[in-house]
Amino acid sequence: MVSRAQFLAASTLGVVLASSTPASGVPTERMLIVTEHGVQPDGDQPVNARVNKLIEDVAAAGGGTLIFPAGVYPVDSEGIRMGHQVTIMGMGSATIFRPVGTWESLGGVFRIGTDTSRSEKPVARTGLFNLTIKPGVDLFRHSEPIPNTVGILYNTYLGQKIDEPDAAHRISGITLWDLDMGIKLKGIDDQGCTVTEVRGRRFLRSALTVGDIKQATAADNSFSMIDLSSANRAQLDAATLEIYTSNCTFSQVKTWYSKRPLSFDASDKAGAGIYVRGTRNSFTQCDAQDNGGHGFVVDFPNNSFTNCIADSNGYADNVSGAAGKGEAHGFHINEHAQGTQLLGCQALNRVRKDPGQKIGFWVHENNSEVTLIGSTAANTESADSTDSLSSSQKVLISSDEEKESENA
């Protein structure tokens, strides 16, 4: 365990840390090292009851920061409830929050509200930085996910009479392994949020879900430098990244190795890298690679994709059940996704020993309102299926036909 003296000696935060705790045991500091306030890592006893009390105290004082030294912190299904203007800060990968026990319903290890009910009181401007969420105690060994565990689940509602309608949460430096779902932002006021520098691996369902399919929520957020792999391990109708909202930006987001158990007649979403059922979102330098389903699936209008790559989707190792090999598309643009822009995008199939990415760019025959500027290479059937587009809407550099000739 890191002592207070060791932490302060190594941290510039020490200059603002107070040193006293009153006899009542209620901290008056607004920046706490939790191990000095009754939170003990590396045991079997869940710590979240004590952590939640500390968060309440700091929030009541106007907000502050809870610092978690290196260690493994067990968390039961009650989760850790984020507080208004309270930041949680770990020591990087050495700070592990470990879900334990049985989780009867979908719940966050870190949470605001629940999956079925929004927060009862305003919680805004929280921070979650530099930590790992995974079952087990060894960072480099996988454990079986506990069903219904979500790494981070926010369902924020700030009320009707507020000056600032955006919760503006900050999430950065997070590692997520072996969970049911990674991050789920679904509240009506989960807006103005920033999610960056996230690595996620092995999820029963989706790795990142933004918004709610039933209502307009979680708009106007930014996501960057995110790497998500091995989603939909429960063989359901899930994509790695699912978007049900608008006006969000996604930059340098990579999705790969999602599993597809269903036929495309049953679902376009299952096993996809990125599934978009919202409008006016922008994607820059995003990558969908080696997924069992389509790379990018776009169902709603007016989304923009710039310098994005669909690489070898329909990957044979990630196809099972009713799903067939050699069926997936790099970019799959459906009938109602009018106004989609694909600028400088690439769709390629680098692995040809098994049937892989069938078509680079596919646009529904009834959708004539798509702009496509891109390139393709080595897709197993054809570069594109875009007969609905005029020559002025499409500029495509393709080496698919050349590759076919070389391999004949």
C-alpha positions in Angstrom: 0.0 0.0 0.0 1.2 3.5 -0.8 1.6 5.6 2.3 0.6 9.2 2.5 4.2 10.3 2.8 5.2 8.2 -0.3 2.3 9.6 -2.3 3.0 13.2 -1.4 6.7 12.9 -2.0 5.9 11.7 -5.6 3.0 14.0 -6.4 2.5 17.6 -7.0 -1.0 17.2 -5.6 0.5 17.1 -2.2 0.8 20.9 -2.0 -3.0 21.2 -1.9 -3.7 18.2 0.4 -4.8 19.0 3.9 -3.5 16.7 6.6 -6.2 16.4 9.3 -9.3 14.5 9.8 -11.6 15.5 12.7 -12.4 13.1 15.6 -15.8 12.4 14.1 -14.1 10.6 11.2 -15.8 12.8 8.6 -13.1 14.2 6.3 -13.0 17.9 5.8 -10.5 17.8 3.0 -11.7 18.1 -0.6 -8.8 15.9 -1.8 -8.5 12.5 -0.1 -6.2 9.5 -0.3 -8.9 6.9 0.4 -6.7 4.4 2.2 -6.4 6.9 5.0 -10.1 7.0 5.4 -11.1 3.5 5.9 -10.9 2.0 2.4 -8.7 -1.1 2.3 -7.7 -2.7 -1.0 -6.4 -6.2 -1.7 -9.0 -8.0 0.4 -12.3 -9.8 -0.3 -14.6 -7.3 1.4 -16.3 -4.9 -1.0 -15.2 -1.3 -0.5 -17.9 0.6 -2.2 -20.1 1.3 0.8 -17.2 3.2 2.4 -16.2 4.8 -0.9 -19.8 6.0 -1.5 -19.9 7.7 2.0 -16.6 9.5 1.1 -18.0 10.6 -2.2 -21.1 12.0 -0.5 -19.0 13.9 2.0 -16.8 15.4 -0.6 -19.7 16.3 -2.8 -21.5 18.0 0.1 -18.4 20.1 0.7 -18.6 21.4 -2.9 -16.7 18.7 -4.8 -13.2 17.4 -4.9 -11.0 14.4 -5.6 -10.6 10.9 -4.2 -7.3 9.3 -4.9 -7.0 5.5 -5.0 -3.4 4.2 -4.5 -2.3 1.0 -6.3 -4.3 -2.1 -5.2 -7.4 -4.2 -6.0 -10.7 -2.7 -4.8 -13.6 -5.2 -4.7 -17.0 -3.7 -5.7 -20.3 -5.4 -5.3 -23.6 -4.9 -7.2 -24.4 -1.7 -5.4 -21.6 -0.1 -7.3 -19.7 3.2 -6.7 -22.1 6.2 -7.0 -20.4 9.2 -8.6 -21.0 12.5 -6.8 -21.5 16.1 -8.1 -18.2 17.6 -9.0 -16.3 14.7 -7.6 -13.3 13.1 -9.4 -12.0 9.6 -8.9 -8.3 9.2 -9.7 -6.3 6.0 -9.7 -2.6 5.2 -10.2 -3.0 3.9 -13.7 -3.2 0.2 -14.4 -2.1 -0.6 -10.8 -5.4 0.6 -9.5 -8.0 -2.2 -10.2 -11.7 -2.1 -9.4 -12.9 -5.7 -9.3 -16.6 -6.5 -9.6 -17.5 -9.4 -7.2 -20.6 -11.4 -6.3 -23.8 -11.8 -8.3 -25.3 -8.8 -10.3 -29.0 -9.4 -10.8 -29.5 -6.5 -13.2 -27.4 -4.4 -15.4 -25.4 -2.1 -13.3 -22.2 0.0 -13.4 -19.1 -0.5 -11.3 -19.1 3.3 -11.5 -22.6 4.7 -11.9 -24.9 7.6 -12.0 -28.5 6.4 -11.8 -29.3 2.9 -13.1 -30.0 1.4 -16.5 -33.7 1.7 -15.9 -33.9 4.9 -13.8 -32.1 8.3 -14.1 -30.3 9.9 -11.3 -32.5 11.2 -8.5 -30.4 14.3 -7.8 -28.1 16.4 -10.1 -24.7 14.9 -10.6 -22.5 16.9 -13.1 -18.8 17.5 -13.9 -17.5 14.3 -12.5 -14.1 12.9 -13.4 -12.9 9.3 -13.7 -9.2 8.9 -14.5 -6.4 6.4 -14.7 -7.7 3.1 -13.5 -8.7 -0.4 -14.5 -12.0 -2.2 -14.2 -11.9 -6.0 -14.4 -12.8 -9.2 -12.5 -9.8 -11.1 -11.1 -6.7 -9.8 -9.5 -4.1 -10.3 -12.3 -4.2 -7.5 -14.8 -2.7 -9.7 -17.5 -4.9 -12.8 -17.2 -8.5 -12.9 -18.3 -11.3 -13.9 -16.0 -14.9 -14.9 -16.9 -17.2 -11.9 -17.0 -19.9 -11.5 -14.3 -23.2 -11.1 -16.2 -24.7 -7.6 -15.9 -21.5 -5.8 -15.0 -20.9 -2.6 -16.8 -17.7 -0.8 -16.2 -19.2 2.7 -16.4 -23.0 3.4 -16.6 -24.2 7.0 -16.5 -27.9 7.9 -16.7 -27.7 11.6 -15.7 -30.7 13.9 -15.2 -30.0 17.4 -13.9 -33.6 18.6 -13.5 -35.7 21.2 -15.2 -34.5 24.5 -13.7 -30.8 24.6 -14.3 -28.4 27.1 -15.9 -26.1 24.4 -17.3 -27.9 21.6 -19.2 -24.8 19.5 -19.8 -23.4 17.1 -17.3 -19.9 17.4 -18.9 -18.4 14.3 -17.3 -14.7 13.5 -18.0 -13.5 9.9 -18.5 -9.9 9.2 -19.4 -7.1 6.6 -19.0 -9.5 3.7 -18.4 -8.8 0.0 -19.0 -11.9 -2.3 -19.2 -11.6 -6.1 -19.4 -13.9 -9.0 -19.1 -17.2 -7.3 -18.5 -20.8 -7.6 -19.7 -20.5 -4.1 -21.2 -17.8 -1.5 -21.1 -19.2 2.0 -21.1 -22.9 3.0 -21.4 -23.9 6.7 -21.5 -27.6 7.0 -21.8 -28.9 9.9 -19.7 -30.8 12.9 -21.2 -28.1 15.2 -19.6 -25.1 13.0 -20.4 -24.0 15.8 -22.8 -20.8 17.7 -23.2 -18.9 14.7 -22.0 -15.3 13.7 -23.1 -14.2 10.1 -23.2 -10.6 9.5 -24.2 -7.7 7.0 -24.0 -9.8 3.9 -23.3 -8.7 0.3 -23.9 -11.4 -2.3 -23.7 -11.3 -6.1 -24.3 -13.7 -9.0 -24.1 -17.3 -8.0 -23.5 -20.5 -10.2 -23.5 -22.4 -7.4 -25.3 -21.3 -4.1 -26.6 -18.1 -2.3 -25.5 -19.4 1.2 -25.8 -23.0 2.3 -26.1 -24.0 6.0 -26.5 -27.6 7.1 -26.3 -30.8 5.2 -25.9 -32.8 3.5 -28.7 -36.1 4.6 -27.0 -35.5 8.3 -26.6 -33.1 11.1 -27.6 -30.3 11.2 -25.0 -26.5 11.5 -24.6 -25.9 14.0 -27.5 -23.0 16.4 -28.1 -20.2 14.2 -26.7 -16.6 13.7 -27.8 -14.8 10.3 -28.0 -11.1 9.9 -29.0 -8.2 7.5 -28.8 -10.3 4.4 -28.0 -9.4 0.8 -28.7 -12.2 -1.8 -28.3 -12.0 -5.5 -29.1 -13.8 -8.9 -28.7 -17.3 -7.7 -28.1 -20.6 -9.7 -28.3 -19.0 -12.8 -26.8 -22.4 -13.8 -25.5 -23.4 -14.3 -29.2 -26.3 -11.8 -29.1 -27.5 -9.0 -31.4 -24.7 -6.5 -30.4 -22.0 -4.4 -32.1 -18.7 -3.3 -30.5 -19.8 0.4 -30.7 -23.5 1.3 -30.8 -24.6 4.9 -31.3 -28.2 6.0 -30.8 -27.7 9.7 -30.5 -26.7 12.8 -32.4 -24.0 15.5 -32.8 -21.2 13.4 -31.3 -17.6 13.2 -32.6 -15.5 10.1 -32.8 -11.8 10.4 -33.5 -9.2 7.5 -33.7 -11.7 4.9 -32.4 -10.8 1.4 -33.3 -13.2 -1.6 -33.1 -12.1 -5.1 -33.9 -12.8 -8.8 -33.4 -16.6 -8.6 -32.6 -18.5 -11.9 -32.8 -21.4 -12.5 -35.2 -23.7 -15.5 -34.6 -26.7 -14.3 -36.7 -27.5 -14.1 -40.4 -27.7 -10.7 -42.0 -31.4 -11.4 -42.7 -31.9 -11.4 -38.9 -29.7 -8.4 -38.1 -27.3 -6.0 -39.7 -26.0 -5.0 -36.3 -24.8 -8.3 -34.9 -21.0 -8.4 -34.9 -20.5 -5.0 -36.5 -17.6 -2.8 -35.6 -19.5 0.5 -35.5 -23.3 0.7 -35.6 -24.9 4.1 -36.2 -28.6 4.7 -35.5 -28.4 8.5 -34.9 -27.8 11.6 -36.9 -25.2 14.3 -37.5 -22.4 12.4 -35.9 -18.8 12.7 -37.3 -16.2 10.0 -37.5 -12.5 10.8 -38.2 -9.7 8.2 -38.5 -11.9 5.4 -37.1 -11.2 1.7 -37.9 -13.3 -1.4 -38.0 -11.1 -4.5 -38.4 -11.6 -8.2 -38.4 -15.2 -8.1 -37.1 -17.5 -11.0 -37.8 -20.1 -8.6 -39.1 -20.0 -5.5 -41.3 -17.3 -2.9 -40.5 -19.6 0.2 -40.3 -23.4 0.0 -40.4 -25.3 3.3 -40.9 -29.1 3.3 -40.5 -29.8 7.0 -39.9 -29.1 10.1 -42.1 -26.5 12.8 -42.2 -23.5 11.2 -40.7 -19.9 12.0 -41.9 -16.9 9.6 -42.1 -13.5 11.0 -43.0 -10.3 8.9 -43.4 -12.0 5.8 -41.9 -10.9 2.2 -42.6 -12.9 -1.0 -42.9 -10.4 -3.8 -42.9 -11.1 -7.6 -43.4 -14.6 -7.6 -41.8 -16.5 -10.9 -42.0 -13.3 -12.4 -40.5 -13.8 -16.1 -40.4 -12.7 -16.7 -36.8 -15.5 -14.4 -35.6 -18.3 -16.0 -37.6 -20.5 -18.8 -36.1 -24.0 -20.2 -35.9 -26.4 -18.9 -38.6 -23.8 -16.4 -39.8 -22.1 -17.2 -43.1 -18.6 -16.6 -44.2 -17.8 -14.1 -47.0 -21.0 -12.0 -46.5 -19.8 -8.8 -44.7 -19.4 -5.4 -46.1 -16.8 -2.8 -45.2 -19.3 0.1 -45.2 -23.0 -0.9 -45.1 -25.2 2.2 -45.8 -28.9 1.5 -45.4 -31.9 2.9 -47.2 -32.7 5.7 -44.6 -29.1 6.8 -44.2 -29.5 9.7 -46.7 -26.9 12.4 -46.6 -24.1 10.0 -45.5 -20.6 11.3 -46.5 -17.7 8.9 -46.9 -14.6 11.0 -47.6 -11.2 9.5 -48.1 -12.3 6.2 -46.6 -10.7 2.8 -47.4 -12.3 -0.7 -47.6 -9.9 -3.5 -47.9 -9.6 -7.2 -47.3 -6.0 -8.2 -46.4 -6.6 -11.9 -45.5 -7.8 -14.0 -48.4 -7.3 -17.6 -47.1 -10.9 -17.6 -45.9 -13.8 -15.7 -47.4 -13.7 -12.3 -45.8 -15.0 -8.8 -46.6 -17.3 -9.4 -49.6 -17.9 -5.8 -50.7 -16.0 -2.7 -49.8 -18.8 0.0 -50.0 -22.4 -1.1 -50.1 -25.3 1.4 -50.5 -28.9 0.4 -50.5 -30.5 0.6 -53.9 -33.1 3.1 -52.8 -30.6 5.5 -51.2 -29.3 7.9 -53.8 -28.1 10.6 -51.4 -24.7 9.4 -50.5 -21.3 11.0 -51.2 -18.4 8.5 -51.6 -14.7 9.4 -52.1 -12.5 6.4 -51.3 -10.5 3.4 -52.3 -10.8 -0.4 -52.1 -8.5 -3.3 -52.3 -8.9 -7.1 -52.4 -12.5 -7.4 -51.3 -13.6 -10.9 -52.1 -16.5 -10.1 -54.5 -16.4 -6.5 -55.6 -15.2 -3.0 -54.7 -18.6 -1.6 -54.3 -22.3 -2.0 -54.8 -23.5 1.6 -55.3 -25.7 1.6 -58.4 -27.9 4.2 -56.9 -25.2 6.8 -56.9 -24.4 9.0 -59.9 -20.9 9.5 -61.2 -20.8 13.0 -59.6 -21.4 11.4 -56.2 -18.7 8.8 -56.3 -15.0 8.8 -56.8 -13.6 5.3 -56.1 -10.0 4.1 -56.7 -10.1 0.3 -56.8 -7.5 -2.4 -57.1 -10.1 -5.2 -56.4 -10.2 -6.3 -60.0 -6.4 -6.3 -60.3 -6.1 -8.4 -57.2 -8.7 -10.9 -58.6 -6.6 -11.2 -61.8 -3.4 -11.7 -59.9 -5.0 -14.5 -57.8 -6.7 -16.2 -60.7 
